[in-house]
């Protein structure tokens, strides 16, 4: 990491990378001017295929918000009609039915609407990740989040499984749309994996159009403050030891072994803009000695996830099982070294907005010096080199312009068209349809808006779709995977 940090602030290398990026952009523009009509004619000659029936993968979407707001509203209303007397929650030792839960909120099925549900991101969530997280609570009530979009609750995640299966049915109906849904493992206890696998297998939450990624929220500081964990090593053991056990003795963990066959890899999630009080270096304490209530830095999380995954993958490969990749949220906000960490250990990243810190504006003599008065100049020197490194390594970047537009960066300033023209491996993804999208096909909505705003050609759209397939964990020869019994 020290070598890379020294490399990306080297003056001659910055100039070289800036010029190379400009060359790539101009070369693409020249290609478009010369060959756009030829490409269009060649596309029309391909029998049967068009943009609607080529494979597209949503490479970044969270399972807990994979439905749109109207879908969730209809499901809640349906549950209120059919399961009013079902016990769904325990409050201070007292069991509550669905009817009693809504009576405490003074609500009926008739009162519910998309507006009262209030799960859609709005202008108040911009640069307010805390308000965005609160949008996961329907009607602002965390109890409804627990009942309807959690896998571990009083009804054993039954409602959430039904919603996921309805989303899967929509994907299967569209035929050419796939998704990699993210489920959470928190690392608070050793039995989380078995509970998650039991939920997936018992409710038969399976589709050939869906693969799973497991996201690990960076919330050690909260668990440590609540005395749920003694040190960071305990969190790592809770996350990875069950996987070693299921790999060595699959017969002892049959549900987990089966579930892992449908898991592509791991994600690391949280608000990247949170301040970090530590720098990961040789003096950083080992996980067993990290007993502070402060959160470890981003690079600390990524390194230990990567190190454990590397050993686990060697073991799984020897046992003849498929392996996992690391695909973290990276470069959405926060310091530039997050992107350096992601470059070193990741197969793909999500967002990657900070790679945009290179521009033709204000660059005297093409020296690769970049300045934007609206952003911190600390990111300026590194960006041309990092962006060129991501291009050379073809590290996948799953971008979600509508999500970014509500949280961190206005749509017209999103760098996706620049990345695409320079040849970076970018794809379009939805992130959270519940918060950001309105239609039954959120991925098509994402493509539609991007195409209208940036005037993408049909060839550009198909290239984005192709990238999404290459970045995904789906087999390039799409074939059915054994379903849950």
C-alpha positions in Angstrom: 0.0 0.0 0.0 2.9 2.4 0.8 4.3 1.6 -2.6 1.0 2.4 -4.4 0.5 5.6 -2.4 4.0 6.8 -3.4 3.4 5.8 -7.0 0.1 7.7 -7.4 1.6 11.0 -6.1 4.6 10.8 -8.4 4.6 13.9 -10.7 5.8 12.3 -14.0 3.4 9.3 -13.5 0.5 11.7 -12.9 1.2 13.5 -16.1 1.6 10.2 -18.1 -1.6 8.7 -16.7 -3.6 12.0 -17.3 -2.4 12.0 -20.9 -3.2 8.4 -21.4 -6.7 8.9 -20.1 -7.2 11.9 -22.4 -5.9 9.8 -25.3 -8.4 7.0 -24.5 -11.3 9.5 -24.4 -10.3 11.1 -27.7 -9.7 7.8 -29.3 -13.2 6.7 -28.4 -14.7 9.9 -29.8 -12.9 9.4 -33.0 -14.1 5.8 -33.2 -17.7 7.0 -32.7 -17.4 9.6 -35.5 -16.0 7.0 -37.9 -17.9 3.9 -37.0 -21.2 4.7 -35.3 -23.4 4.0 -38.4 -21.4 0.8 -39.2 -22.0 -0.5 -35.6 -25.7 0.3 -35.8 -26.0 -1.5 -39.2 -24.0 -4.5 -37.8 -26.3 -4.7 -34.8 -29.4 -4.7 -37.0 -28.0 -7.7 -38.9 -27.9 -9.9 -35.8 -31.0 -12.1 -35.9 -33.5 -12.1 -32.9 -31.2 -10.1 -30.6 -31.9 -6.6 -29.5 -31.4 -4.7 -26.2 -34.4 -6.2 -24.6 -33.3 -9.8 -25.1 -29.6 -9.6 -24.2 -28.6 -10.7 -20.8 -28.3 -8.0 -18.1 -27.1 -8.5 -14.5 -27.9 -6.2 -11.7 -24.4 -6.4 -10.1 -25.2 -4.3 -7.1 -28.6 -4.6 -5.4 -29.5 -5.2 -1.7 -32.0 -7.9 -1.0 -33.7 -5.9 1.8 -34.7 -3.2 -0.8 -34.9 -5.2 -4.0 -38.6 -4.6 -4.4 -40.1 -1.2 -5.3 -42.2 0.8 -2.9 -45.5 -0.1 -4.5 -44.6 -3.8 -4.4 -43.8 -3.6 -0.6 -47.0 -1.6 0.0 -49.2 -4.2 -1.7 -47.5 -7.0 0.1 -48.1 -5.3 3.5 -51.7 -4.7 2.7 -52.1 -8.3 1.6 -50.5 -9.6 4.8 -52.8 -7.3 6.9 -55.9 -9.0 5.2 -54.7 -12.6 5.4 -52.5 -12.8 8.5 -54.0 -10.4 10.9 -54.0 -12.9 13.8 -50.5 -14.3 13.2 -48.0 -13.6 16.0 -45.2 -11.6 14.4 -43.4 -9.9 17.2 -42.4 -10.1 20.9 -42.4 -6.9 22.9 -41.0 -7.1 26.4 -41.9 -10.7 26.7 -45.4 -10.2 25.3 -46.4 -11.7 21.9 -48.1 -9.4 19.4 -50.2 -10.2 16.4 -49.9 -8.3 13.1 -53.3 -6.6 14.0 -52.0 -5.5 17.4 -48.8 -4.1 15.9 -50.7 -1.9 13.5 -53.2 -0.9 16.2 -50.4 0.5 18.3 -49.5 2.7 15.2 -53.2 3.6 14.8 -53.2 2.4 11.2 -55.5 0.3 9.0 -54.9 -1.2 5.6 -57.0 1.6 4.1 -54.7 4.3 5.6 -51.6 2.9 4.0 -50.2 4.5 0.9 -46.8 5.0 -0.7 -46.6 8.4 1.0 -47.3 7.0 4.5 -44.9 4.2 3.8 -42.2 6.9 3.3 -39.4 4.6 2.1 -38.3 6.6 -0.9 -35.1 8.7 -0.8 -35.7 12.5 -1.3 -33.7 15.7 -1.3 -33.3 15.4 2.5 -31.1 12.3 2.1 -28.4 14.1 0.1 -25.1 13.7 2.1 -27.2 12.3 5.0 -26.5 8.6 5.1 -28.2 8.4 8.5 -31.5 9.7 7.0 -31.1 7.3 4.1 -30.7 4.3 6.5 -33.9 5.4 8.3 -35.7 5.0 5.0 -35.4 1.2 5.4 -38.1 1.5 8.1 -41.6 1.5 6.6 -43.7 4.3 8.1 -40.6 5.1 10.1 -41.1 2.1 12.3 -38.1 -0.3 12.9 -40.6 -3.0 14.0 -42.0 -3.2 10.5 -38.5 -3.5 9.0 -38.0 -6.4 11.4 -41.2 -8.1 10.5 -41.2 -7.7 6.7 -37.6 -7.4 5.5 -35.5 -9.4 8.0 -34.6 -13.1 7.7 -34.3 -13.7 11.5 -37.5 -12.7 13.3 -40.6 -14.2 15.0 -42.0 -15.5 11.8 -38.6 -17.0 10.7 -38.4 -14.5 7.8 -41.5 -15.9 6.1 -42.7 -12.5 4.8 -39.3 -11.4 3.5 -38.9 -14.8 1.7 -42.3 -14.3 0.0 -41.3 -10.8 -1.2 -38.0 -12.1 -2.5 -39.7 -14.9 -4.3 -42.1 -12.5 -6.0 -39.1 -10.4 -7.1 -37.5 -13.6 -8.5 -40.7 -14.4 -10.4 -40.6 -11.0 -12.0 -37.0 -11.6 -13.0 -37.8 -15.0 -14.5 -40.7 -13.5 -16.4 -38.5 -10.9 -17.9 -36.2 -13.8 -18.8 -33.0 -11.8 -19.6 -32.6 -9.9 -16.3 -30.5 -11.4 -13.5 -29.6 -10.0 -10.1 -27.0 -10.6 -7.4 -28.8 -9.9 -4.2 -26.9 -9.0 -1.0 -27.8 -10.5 2.3 -26.2 -9.5 5.6 -23.9 -11.3 8.0 -23.1 -9.1 11.0 -20.5 -11.2 12.9 -22.2 -10.8 16.3 -22.7 -14.5 16.9 -21.5 -17.8 15.5 -24.9 -19.1 14.4 -25.8 -16.3 12.0 -24.7 -18.4 9.0 -26.8 -21.4 9.9 -29.8 -19.2 10.5 -29.4 -17.5 7.2 -29.0 -20.8 5.3 -32.0 -22.3 7.1 -34.1 -19.4 6.0 -33.0 -19.7 2.4 -33.4 -23.5 2.2 -36.6 -23.8 4.3 -38.4 -21.1 2.3 -36.8 -22.4 -1.0 -35.6 -18.9 -1.9 -34.0 -19.9 -5.2 -34.0 -18.9 -8.8 -31.7 -19.4 -11.8 -31.9 -15.7 -12.3 -30.4 -14.9 -8.9 -27.1 -15.3 -7.1 -26.3 -14.1 -3.6 -23.5 -11.9 -2.2 -23.0 -11.7 1.5 -22.4 -8.2 2.9 -20.6 -7.5 6.1 -21.6 -4.1 7.6 -18.6 -2.3 9.2 -20.3 -1.9 12.6 -17.8 -3.3 15.1 -17.8 -0.1 17.1 -21.5 -0.4 17.8 -21.3 -4.1 18.8 -18.2 -3.3 21.0 -20.0 -0.4 22.7 -22.9 -2.7 23.5 -20.5 -5.4 24.8 -21.7 -7.9 22.2 -18.1 -8.5 21.1 -14.9 -8.6 23.1 -12.5 -7.8 20.2 -12.3 -7.7 16.4 -11.0 -11.3 16.3 -14.3 -12.5 17.7 -16.1 -10.8 14.9 -13.9 -12.4 12.3 -14.3 -15.8 13.8 -18.1 -15.4 13.8 -18.0 -14.6 10.1 -15.4 -17.1 8.9 -15.3 -20.1 11.2 -18.7 -21.5 10.2 -17.5 -21.4 6.6 -14.4 -23.4 7.4 -16.6 -25.9 9.3 -19.1 -26.2 6.4 -16.2 -26.7 3.9 -14.4 -29.4 6.0 -17.6 -31.2 7.2 -20.4 -30.3 4.8 -22.5 -33.2 6.1 -22.7 -31.5 9.5 -23.9 -28.3 8.0 -26.1 -29.5 5.0 -28.2 -26.3 4.7 -25.2 -24.0 4.9 -23.2 -26.2 2.4 -26.1 -26.0 0.0 -26.6 -22.3 0.4 -22.9 -21.5 -0.2 -23.2 -23.1 -3.6 -25.4 -20.1 -4.5 -23.1 -17.4 -3.0 -20.7 -15.6 -5.2 -18.7 -13.6 -2.7 -18.5 -10.9 0.0 -19.2 -7.2 0.2 -18.2 -4.7 2.8 -20.8 -2.0 3.5 -21.3 1.2 5.5 -21.1 5.0 5.1 -17.6 5.6 3.7 -17.7 9.3 4.7 -17.4 8.5 8.4 -14.2 9.8 9.9 -11.5 7.3 10.6 -9.4 7.7 13.7 -6.7 5.1 12.8 -4.4 4.5 9.9 -3.8 0.8 9.1 0.0 0.2 9.3 2.6 -2.0 10.9 1.8 -0.5 14.3 -2.0 -1.4 14.1 -3.1 -3.9 16.7 -3.9 -7.4 15.6 -7.6 -8.3 15.6 -7.3 -10.1 19.0 -5.9 -6.9 20.5 -8.4 -4.6 18.9 -10.5 -4.0 22.0 -11.2 -0.3 21.5 -14.7 1.1 20.9 -13.5 3.0 17.9 -14.2 1.3 14.5 -11.1 -0.1 12.6 -10.4 1.8 9.4 -11.7 0.7 6.0 -8.4 -0.8 4.9 -8.3 -2.9 8.1 -11.7 -4.4 7.4 -10.8 -5.1 3.8 -7.4 -6.7 4.6 -8.7 -9.1 7.2 -11.7 -10.1 5.1 -9.3 -10.7 2.1 -6.8 -12.6 4.2 -9.5 -14.9 5.6 -11.1 -15.4 2.2 -7.8 -16.3 0.6 -7.2 -19.2 3.1 -10.9 -20.2 2.8 -10.7 -20.3 -1.0 -7.5 -22.4 -1.0 -9.4 -24.9 1.3 -12.5 -24.9 -0.8 -10.6 -25.3 -4.0 -8.8 -28.4 -2.6 -12.2 -29.8 -1.6 -13.6 -29.3 -5.1 -16.0 -26.5 -4.1 -16.4 -23.1 -5.8 -14.6 -20.1 -4.4 -15.6 -16.5 -3.3 -14.5 -13.0 -4.5 -14.4 -9.7 -2.6 -16.6 -7.0 -4.1 -16.9 -4.2 -1.6 -18.5 -0.8 -1.6 -15.6 1.5 -2.5 -15.0 5.1 -3.6 -18.5 6.4 -3.0 -17.2 8.9 -0.5 -14.4 9.2 2.1 -10.6 9.3 1.6 -8.8 8.2 -1.6 -7.0 5.3 0.1 -10.2 3.3 0.1 -9.8 3.0 -3.7 -6.2 2.0 -3.2 -7.3 -0.8 -0.8 -10.0 -1.8 -3.2 -7.5 -2.0 -6.1 -5.3 -4.3 -4.1 -7.8 -6.9 -2.9 -11.1 -6.6 -4.9 -12.4 -8.4 -7.9 -15.0 -5.6 -8.5 -16.1 -2.5 -6.5 -19.4 -0.7 -6.2 -19.7 3.0 -6.9 -16.1 4.2 -7.5 -17.2 7.8 -7.8 -13.9 9.2 -6.4 -12.0 7.9 -9.5 -13.6 10.8 -11.3 -11.1 13.3 -9.8 -9.5 14.0 -13.1 -10.7 16.6 -15.6 -9.6 18.5 -18.6 -10.8 21.7 -16.9 -8.1 23.7 -15.1 -5.3 21.5 -16.3 -2.6 23.9 -17.6 -0.3 22.2 -20.1 -1.8 18.8 -19.4 0.2 18.4 -16.2 -2.4 16.2 -14.6 -3.1 18.6 -11.8 -6.8 18.8 -11.0 -8.7 21.3 -8.9 -12.4 21.6 -8.1 -13.4 24.3 -5.6 -16.4 22.2 -4.5 -14.3 19.3 -3.3 -11.3 18.7 -1.1 -8.0 19.1 -3.0 -6.5 16.2 -1.1 -7.9 13.8 -3.6 -6.6 15.7 -6.6 -3.1 14.3 -7.1 -4.0 10.6 -7.0 -7.0 10.3 -9.3 -5.4 10.1 -12.8 -3.0 7.4 -11.7 -5.7 5.4 -9.8 -8.2 5.7 -12.7 -5.6 4.5 -15.1 -4.7 1.6 -12.8 -8.3 0.5 -12.6 -8.5 0.7 -16.4 -5.3 -1.4 -16.9 -6.5 -4.1 -14.3 -10.0 -4.0 -15.7 -11.4 -4.1 -12.2 -15.2 -4.0 -12.5 -17.1 -0.9 -11.2 -20.8 -1.4 -10.6 -22.3 2.1 -10.8 -25.7 3.3 -9.6 -26.3 6.9 -10.9 -29.8 7.2 -9.5 -28.6 6.1 -6.0 -25.7 8.5 -6.2 -28.0 11.3 -7.3 -30.0 11.0 -4.0 -27.0 10.5 -1.8 -23.6 11.9 -2.9 -23.4 13.2 -6.5 -25.9 14.9 -8.9 -26.8 12.8 -11.9 -25.3 15.2 -14.5 -22.0 15.1 -12.7 -21.8 11.3 -12.6 -18.6 10.0 -14.3 -20.1 6.9 -15.9 -20.0 8.1 -19.5 -16.4 9.2 -19.1 -15.4 5.8 -17.6 -17.2 4.0 -20.4 -15.5 6.1 -23.1 -12.1 5.4 -21.5 -12.6 1.7 -21.5 -13.0 1.1 -17.7 -15.1 -2.0 -16.9 -18.3 -0.3 -15.8 -21.9 -1.6 -15.4 -25.2 -0.1 -14.4 -26.9 -1.3 -11.2 -29.8 -0.3 -9.1 -28.5 -0.4 -5.5 -31.8 0.0 -3.7 -35.0 -0.1 -5.9 -37.1 0.4 -2.8 -35.6 3.9 -2.2 -34.7 5.0 -5.8 -36.9 3.4 -8.4 -40.6 3.5 -9.3 -41.2 0.8 -11.9 -41.5 -3.0 -11.8 -38.3 -3.3 -13.7 -35.8 -1.1 -11.9 -32.8 -2.2 -13.9 -34.5 -1.2 -17.2 -35.4 2.1 -15.5 -31.7 2.6 -14.7 -30.7 1.9 -18.3 -33.6 4.0 -19.7 -32.7 7.2 -17.7 -29.0 6.8 -18.4 -29.6 6.4 -22.1 -31.9 9.5 -22.2 -29.6 11.8 -20.1 -26.3 10.8 -21.7 -27.6 10.0 -25.2 -26.1 6.5 -25.1 -26.2 4.5 -28.4 -27.7 1.0 -28.5 -24.1 -0.2 -28.8 -23.2 1.6 -25.5 -26.2 0.1 -23.7 -25.2 -3.4 -24.9 -21.6 -2.9 -23.8 -22.8 -1.9 -20.3 -24.9 -5.0 -20.3 -22.0 -7.2 -21.5 -19.8 -5.7 -18.7 -22.4 -6.6 -16.1 -22.4 -10.2 -17.2 -18.6 -10.4 -17.2 -18.4 -8.8 -13.7 -21.1 -11.1 -12.3 -20.7 -14.5 -10.6 -23.0 -16.1 -13.1 -21.6 -18.8 -15.3 -20.8 -17.5 -18.8 -22.7 -20.4 -20.1 -25.9 -19.8 -18.1 -27.1 -23.1 -16.8 -29.4 -24.1 -14.0 -27.9 -24.5 -10.6 -29.3 -27.3 -8.3 -32.2 -25.7 -6.4 -33.0 -26.0 -2.8 -34.9 -29.3 -2.0 
